[in-house]
Amino acid sequence: MYPNPIILPLDREGTIYALQDELGKTIGTGTREVCELLLHVINRQAVERPEDVLARIERERSMPHQNVRSAIAI
C-alpha cells in the first residue's frame, strides 16, 4: 500500500496518530512524537547488523542507569 511505513492522523485535531507499515497494518498509535520515535526505532533496527545490536545490548547492560525514571510512581 505504501512504499515505507507512514504516520497518519486519527482525528481532526491531530492529537492522535497511527503508524502504519507498508501493507497498511497499524503498528502503533499515540502522539506524533511517539509514532516518530517508533518509526526511528524500526528504521534503526533495520540497518543495524546483529553483531552491533548484541554489542550495544552488552554495553547497555554493563552501564549503570542513573537517569532511569519510572513510568509509574511507586
JOQUISUL-V669036 format. One record per backbone hydrogen bond with DSSP energy under -0.5 kcal/mol. NH is the residue of the N-H (numbers start at 0). CO is the residue of the C=O. Records with the same first field share a line. If there is no record, write none. Layout:
# JOQUISUL-V669036
NH: CO ; CO
This chain:
# JOQUISUL-V669036
1: 21
5: 19
7: 5 ; 17
9: 15
10: 15
13: 10
16: 29
17: 7
18: 27
19: 5 ; 17
20: 24
23: 20
26: 18
27: 18
29: 16
34: 30
35: 31
36: 32
37: 33
38: 34
39: 35
40: 36
41: 37
42: 38
43: 39
44: 40
45: 41
46: 42 ; 43
47: 43
52: 48
53: 49
54: 50
55: 51
56: 52
57: 53
58: 54
59: 55
60: 56
61: 57
62: 58
65: 63
